Amino acid sequence: MIRLHLRSICGLLAACLLAQSAQAAATLQVLHWWTSPSERKAANALAARAADEGIEWKDAAIPGGAGLGAGKVLKSRVLAGDAPEVSQMIGVSIAEWADLGLLLEIDNVASSGNWNTTLFPTIQTLITHRKHVVAAPVGIHRVNTLFYNRQLFAQLKIAPPQSWEEFEAAAQKLKAAGVVPLAQSSEAWQVAALFENLVLAESGPEFYRQLFVKRDPAAAADKRTAEALQRLRTIKGWANGQIDERSWPDVARQFARREAAMMMMGDWAKPELRDLGMTLDEDFACGVAPGTAKYHLYSVDSFTMFAGDYRHMAAQEKMARLLVSPPVQVEYNTLKGSVPVRRDADPSRMDSCARASWTTFALGAAVQAPSLVHRMATDEASRDAIIAEIQRYFLDDRTTPAEAQRRLGVLFRLFNLRSQGAYGAQDTDRRR
Ligand code: BGC
């Protein structure tokens, strides 16, 4: 009798423990850097879809555009043995983390979803490390986007600038009419984003890669780099001294208040402007950065799963599958301003901005340029150092382009020395 009683208690306990662990497995903490109102909506949509599948999305959002804060928090959490189950992680940093053996390989999910045929090849490469899929991609952002106020342009009879010469002519006209031509922050990543657009416009994707992926000292010394640096300084003048370290949603608000006629920002600003009451193609247009119409300067958002003790594997795999599924891709990307990572997406269902982005990206690697700022081109440490150098040049008018080129050259030599033994984009590429 007593033995029977004990057995049933044990049975109950085991059932409880199982139920408990199933419950724990269904809660996933997700670290990401989507904290602006529109980014929040996109993250909430993913959380809602996860909930439909029985997964609780425990939000761990870290503020800071381009994930500067999130990257640091992630590092310290992992060091403290407190890795989140899911983390936004993009570009070359995926390979850096995967190399440490911390990421869950999701090959089963990828093969059952035929990711190798449904995803764009560039996306497939970004999420693959040593032949294993280690990230679930969600959307492609276009960084070479120029937003302009349609009413201001129409009033002053300005055509959307196709080249930097036209941009300067437009800026002159706007200034003469008392309108600030460009909304621009001096935050390091936002300055560097402008610079990478200028490099792409001066040179095209091949030279761009030579500078930011290969980090070739000869490219740093090239006259195309000098011209891009010179232009960066000229553009600084067009912001009418209104340059301070503002977050990107602040810059978007300045543009929405008609306090500046143009804004160079990734297309994540599109839903933010929508939230601020502006309508695409009526109040504002989403054009392409001057001189880059043929190209796609991209940032691909993706999530990785920390393997830990594999307790959460089932829920993590479910989440990965969900993120890439066609309905979630459509819903999420519409809210986020990015475009689906899938080749079978339907461009006719996209707005003008998304359609131009998706169809350009679909043309393949020859027109694609990996954003340095958004970790697509090189490892985190090199990226941070290059961005800091560009900001230093931007802020200090006494530094000449030649001096900035010399400093970039020194950095590149250092990186290349280091990557002979450890990390670097070349190494990373080779490992893939
Ligand atoms: C990400 C976007 C994000 C933007 C601003 C980029 O690195 O790809 O999803 O909206 O940063 O924080």
Boltz pocket constraint, residues with backbone or C-beta under 6 A from the ligand:
constraints:
  - pocket:
      binder: B
      contacts: [[A, 33], [A, 39], [A, 64], [A, 65], [A, 66], [A, 67], [A, 90], [A, 141], [A, 248], [A, 266], [A, 268], [A, 299], [A, 300], [A, 301], [A, 374]]
      max_distance: 6.0
